[in-house]
Every structure is written in structure tokens, then in C-alpha cells.
Amino acid sequence: MSEIVSKTILQIKEGLKKREYSALEVTDAFISASESNKKLNFYNTFTKEKALEMAKTSQSRIDSGEDKILDGIPIAIKDLFCTEGTLTTASSKILGNFIPNYESTVTQNLWDAGAIMLGKVGCDEFAMGSSNETSFFGEVINPWSKVINKNLSPGGSSGGSAAVVSAGAALAATGTDTGGSIRQPAAFCGVTGIKPTYGRCSRWGIIAFASSLDQAGPITKTVNDSALMLNVMSGFDPKDSTSANKNTPDFLKACGNFNLKNLKVGIPKEYQISGMSSEIINLWETGYGWLKDRGADIIEVSLPHTKYALPTYYVIAPAEASSNLARYDGVKYGYRNSQNHLDDLYANTRADGFGNEVKRRILIGTYVLSAGYYDAYYRKAQRVRNLIIQDFNKVFKDVDVILTPTTPSAAFEVGSQQDPISMYMNDVFTVPASLAGLPAMSVPSGLSTNGLPLGLQIIGKQFDEENVLKVASNIEDQAKFPFLN
Amino acid sequence: MEKFLIHGEKDDYEIVVGLEVHAQVNSQSKLFSGSSTNFGSKPNENVSLVDAAMPGMLPVINEFCIKQAIKSGLGLNAKINKFSVFDRKNYFYADLPQGYQISQYSDPIVGEGTVEINFPDGATKKIGIERIHLEQDAGKSLHDQHPSKSYIDLNRSGVALMEIVSKPDISSPEEAGAYIKKIRSILRYLGTCDGNMEQGSLRCDVNVSVKKDGDPLGIRCEIKNLNSVRFVMQAITTEANRQVEEIENGNEIIQETRLFDAVKSETRPMRSKENAHDYRYFPDPDLIPLVLTDEYINDIKKSLPSLPDQIRKNLVDNYGVSEYDASVISEEKEISDYFFLASKGRDGKLVSNWLTTELFGSLNKNNLKIEDSPISPEQLGELVDFISDGTISGRIAKDVFAEMFETKKNPSKVIDEKGLKQISSSDDLIPMIERVISNNLDKVDEYKNGKEQLFGFFVGQVMKESSGKANPKLVNQLLKEKLN
């Protein structure tokens, strides 16, 4: 059985087809892997019974030859996607008892394709965090912790999603990415994650953090698996006004082409930040060396407004969050601190219900939208966001993709980063693509000097996930990354 | 028109008024969800996941509401903005599930326009429209259902409203009343708002300030949530008087929101300054800006119906209707529709007289709307025909009308059944006249001796003899012949 959990989705699909094992056996293997890793705290809600039930249905479709693309594939769902009849908490006390009676579009697409739900994995509260430590239910532990015998953060916010895949406890997981929340944990946990173009996946039924930035995407072991998952998750949804009315190309076809002739790869000089460790610089150089070997042109490019991306992000995202989270008021659903007066009900419910990081961002967001500060903060941030978009537009006239490190460092120890600003620095390489709504992917590409995973990020043109996947599969092929499972 | 002034102890003051009319968009479903907008449903019956602000729910613009707003803008001669943005207006309230209202702030869908208001004496005045924007309505808090709890009904949550903001061009309570009536009339013609003030489909906020002639604008106060024309007019008068009194007592007017209490006939502050809202407007990131093409706007323009001003002019110019009746008939689409059906191929003036006196009188007495009139426009038209061709007299027509109103019968049937047809033959009338003369020989002598005013008496007696059916003209003629 241990053999099953180290396989990829494509391999499991093959095995199911050849009747080497059943959907139930596959599901059982991942349930066992989850249960034997309890101390890593993957799940807010583990839905074992549901998984077994779904596995049976999958197998009956496989038996009758009517199997769908993800039949028999057990996956984990970030606890930010609303799942009908299953607790959906956003890792927050304020939604600690919330059971939706509706299913998010993205998860519905996955179930319609036959995928099996193992449960709802932990994340930072309302996806606000880069370490998983803001979760009300305690942080998920990075499975790579055993390498250095210290509790490592899986990153965040989709830390549970990256960790569960890394440990071989799920074949894939859904994540959401607002400023790097898929890519940074994927890099920290040595797995692959893609944030597609803003609008590629419907946001309907995903608990909102910052609406103009939030985007769902898959976390998997391999690039092929990410492509397959993304095919299923994507698609126009009339229920989301920001969803793109575009056909989904066959992303899997974009992978596995190892000839990069005529492909131009941009290396942005502004990403060479001061104090960047030599292991990150080496990784980056190795990365574009690989692409050069496959025939790509490596071109230095300039994205001059990069240094403003992080402060811009930390104005816009909290501004939207402060408004998006106003609905959690104890009146309609979720946690309520009952009081006689409405103002007290609000104050006490929200004071008890939200954690410190969420409160911090609500306060920042409220401040930057306030009369007298709006122009200096929010409006200015929107202008800078436009400049950042223009930077990318200009560079993408000359190159097809941009290659950068995913994070400035490898995974850090739980509890080691107490200062919010240094925590925010984790997103320094991932935030610009988020602000521009561009597809961006992290591929595990090497190990740090102390043996922890490092990722490279490929940023593509709007709706050009195909070139991103193409380049990612080349890096994957050459990196020969030593997966944990 | 005479200038409207408030006479204070020391000075005379002009008033300056701007109105915000909140008109519920006439639509089957809400502005950003598919829920029904039906009035009078059970509490929380028309609430979707979006309306209840469930986690992860997203608004999607109802295109029909957009078309209705454009139509309204065109009907008010306003500029349609090809680029508009939906913003969030953030504040906490129990019946505002999202914690924000989706509205339009800096880029509304409709820009400047004008509306002409009419006065009973036929005078008109142009009032500027500043803008129209679309926004969601909130739900309703019910405080009287439980001794210590408030209940929330979200049926209205998310219903589309148009906020029509006037320029401060209104300078008397009467003008404000005429303005609301005109806006309501235009929206009803367009079918973009049912204008039902009792059900809250049309509500007003009023901005009032006062100033001495020649002075710059004074500080204004806003009086919120007025739901009848009468209240709007009373609130303006009450507030303007209050402001004059404050000024004359040496106090400053504080810009604030006030409520009108019709029972006490006073306005009072709605909330204190400490609770003043900072709404933190910003563009709703769940919605993309609304971009319209000229073609789209022009298609809507082509579909516009005739509006009250055009209809009024048509009635005066082509139907011979008086200026006053024309403005009454044109105010409501249902009335002008009735008029045009009833007057088809007939004397418009006569039809308008019967419509605005007899029919309106009977409808009012029975508390009926014209849509519920027991007399159809065709029937009223036939009645007018019978008068025109002399089949019945005007006086008999009133009896026929009353019977029609009562029984819904056709006029011809009423006339037949009751034998009300006018007697217009000399052969039938002469015996009656002779009977009257032989019964009143003494009066005949008096008449012949010069008491000519007795002529009317003889006419009356003949009419009585004929049960009122005699053709009065012929009776006159024949009587003269017999008596002279």
C-alpha cells in the first residue's frame, strides 16, 4: 500500500485502469497515510466516511467503463472552499460551526469529474498568513520537519494543502492564492502549485479574502498532475462576474515538451533583492541554465515597480478584506457572542471570533479606506498596481515567461517569525504576479544547504498557463527533485 | 409664479430644496440575485444565498435593472454614462447582511438631465437632475414582534433602487410636490417604477436650506425617508421654518440628517455627530465596471413610449382638451390610455369633460382606480356618441352613466331598458304640450299678458310629462309656436 501513496495522479489513473487496485484501495491508502500523520494536523475536518462512499461510486463507474477524468483520485480541500454538508471554517473561530448548504463551483467541478474528498485541510485564518500559524485550529506542520527534527511551517495560507500532498496523504489538494498562498507553501513543502490567471477559476463559493486577487489553483506533486487538476477546476462561471468567458485549453498537452527553442525567458533584475541568500541565487541560476540547455533564450528584463508591490498589496488586500469580512457579524450564521445591544453583539462577536492577524488586516483595511486617507493609500495603491501591470505588459512584449525564485528562503521554524513585516516579506516574489492577475507556478527545484525544499516560480502572460506549464515541466524534468514520498 | 418666501420676524427667506428620490426598479428579480421582488411575501421568503451574504457568495448584475435605469435616464432627458462603477458603501446594520450596500458613488450610470414640472395655472419650471445611480435596498428590521428581540426580514435585501438626485433648483413645497409627481408620472409611463408610495416603491430624502435674497446658499439639513408627497411638502415647510427660527435666534444651522415627525409636526436629528458614518466607499471588486455601447443605449431609446409632456401637448393641440384637463389626463399612463381609447373618432373635448368630471367623481367616491373602472373606455365613448347624435340629452346621460357605473351595462342597453331615448318627434310631443296647456290655462293667460318668465315653467312641465326624455330644443320650439 505504501507504494500507492508515492504515486502521481496519472500513475494512479493508469493503475485503476489496469485494475491493479480499486478506487477503494487507493482511498484507503490515503486515509491511512492521513491517520498515521495525525501529529502534522492536516485536517480541520476529516471526511473519511464520505471519502469511502465517493470511492465506491467512483469504482462502480470505473467498472462500468463510464469513469471520469478524476475517478478514484482522493484529494484534500482547503477549508476556504464551501462544501455542502461539510464544515467550512476558513480556519476561523467565527465560522467554526458553519456548514454550507451549497458547494463551491471549483469543488463541484472536481466532484463532477469523480474526485474523492478526504477532508478539509487547515490554512491561515481567512487565508491571511504565510505560515499557517494564524489558524484558529493550530498550524499544520511541514512534513519536511523530520529532515531537521524541528517543527517547520508548511507556509501559507494553503499550508495544509501543500503539506498533505507532500506527505503522500492526498494525491492533490485545492488551494487559493491571493499574494502567494499556493506558491509559497508549495515551495516550502517541496510540491508543485499553480495560481492560474485571475478569472480562470470561479471564485463562487470560496470564502473571500481579497476579491480582486483571490484565485483558486491546485497543489500536486507533479506538473502533469497540476495541469490535469487545473483542467477540471477551470471554466467560465456566470455566477462569478470576474470569471473569464474563455475556453479551457488542454493543459496536459502543454506539459512534457522538452524543446524550448524560440522560447524567451525573462530574468527580472529587480528580483535580485539585497541580502538574498546564495543558495537562492544558485538555485535561480541553475534554473535558467536548465532552460538554456533546452534551447530557451534567457533575457534580463526590468520590472521597475517591483519594490512597490508588497506595500501596494498590503494596502489593497486588507482594504478589500475589511469589507469582505464585514458579513461575519454574528447576526446570520457562525459564531455569536450574544448581547442585548446590536453594537455590543458586533463588537464582542468579532473580538472573540477573529484572530489577531485578521483583526490587524481589518484595521489596516479600514484605515486605508477612511475619509482623508483614501487618496493617500487606497487610490495610490491602485495607481501603483496599474504601473506594475504595465511593467509586466511591457516585458511580455519581449519574453514568453519570467523565471524567479518562489520565496526568499526555505521553510522556517514554527514560531520563529514574530514580526508581521518580516512575515509579509515571504510574499515578496509572489505578490507582483498576483497584483497583475497573471498565471504563476512554483516547481520544486532543489534543496537548501540544510536539506529543505526550494522552489522556482514561472510567471506567464495572461491566460497563457500553457507556456508556464511547459517551462515548469522542463524544470521538473531536470531538477529530479527528491520528493518526500 | 410668485416667489415663495418664509416671513421671519426680521427678514424674508427663500428656501432651497434638493430631492433624492429612491425609486424601486420595476423588475421581477433583484439587482444582483435571482430572488423575487414580490411585495407582500412571507418574511424571508425571497432570499437567495447572495441576499443573505452567505460566505463565498458573489453578486451578478441583473441586466434588466440596468436597462430600466437607462430608460429612466433617457425619460428624464439625462446623459447616460457609458462607463459606470459599482461601489461598496460600508456600514454595519442588522438588516444589511453584507456589511455594505452595493451602490454607485463616483461613476453613476446616469448623469445630468432635466424635468419640467407643471403648476395648476399652466405655468412650468425646469428642475435639473444631478444624477441617477443604482443601488441595493437593505432588509427590514422588525422591532415589534418580540418584547426583547428584533426580527430581520431580508425580502427587500438586494432589491434594485434608482436614486434620482435633483439639483437644488426647487424653491417651494409646491414645487417639490410637483417634482415628485412628475418624476413618478414619467417613471410609471416608462414602466421602470410602479411609483407606489404606500408600499415604499418611491421614497424621498429632502435637502433643505434657507437664505436671504442675494445671499449665498445656506447650510442644508437632510430629512430622510419621506413616503408621501404630502409629507415631503410638510417636512420642507416645517424644516425651513425651524431653520429661519434658528437663524433669527442667532444660532447656526448644523449640517445633519433629521427625521420628520408628522404627528408632532417637527423635525429632529437622526443621529449624533459621534455616530456619523464614514462609509469607506470603494469600487466593488466582485463586479467589473459597467461599459455600455452607443448602440445599446440607442436601442433602448427607440423603445421609449410617449411621455406625459408629449401627451399633454398632443391633447391640447389635437384633441381640443383644456390645458388643465390635459395635465390631469397625461399624469397617469392608465388615464391617458383610457382617454385615447374612449375618444377614438369622437369629440375629444366632450370625452375629456365626461372623463374628468363624471368618471373621476364616481371613481373617487367608490375609491377605485381607473384600471378598475366599471365603465370601459369604449362604453364611455358610446355614451358620448348618444349625446352627440341627440339620442339622449346631457341630463339623461348622467342617469345612464350612473346606471352603467352600477351595472357595467352598455349605454345602448340602459337606454333601451329604461326607455330613455329622447323624444324628438313633433307628433309625440304636441299631445304632451297640449295637455300641459289645457291643465294650466290660468298660467297661459298670465304669460300672454306679459309674464314671459313663465315660459320656463311650461318647458319644465312638458319635460316632466315626458319623464325628462323630451328633446329640450324641440320642446322650446313647439311651445313657442303654441303659446304665441
Interface residues (C-beta under 8 A of the other chain):
Chain A: F81 C82 T88 A90 L95 F98 P100 Y102 S104 R203 W204 G205 I206 I207 A208 A210 S211 S212 P238 K239 D240 S241 T242 A319 E320 S322 S323 L325 A326 R327 Y328 D329 V331 K332 Y333 N340 L342 Y346 T366 L369 S370 A371 Y374 Y378
Chain B: L49 A52 A53 M54 P55 G56 M57 L58 P59 V60 I61 R88 N90 F92 Y93 A94 P97 Q98 G99 Y100 S148 S150 I152 D278 R280 Y281 F282 D284 P285 D286 L287 I288
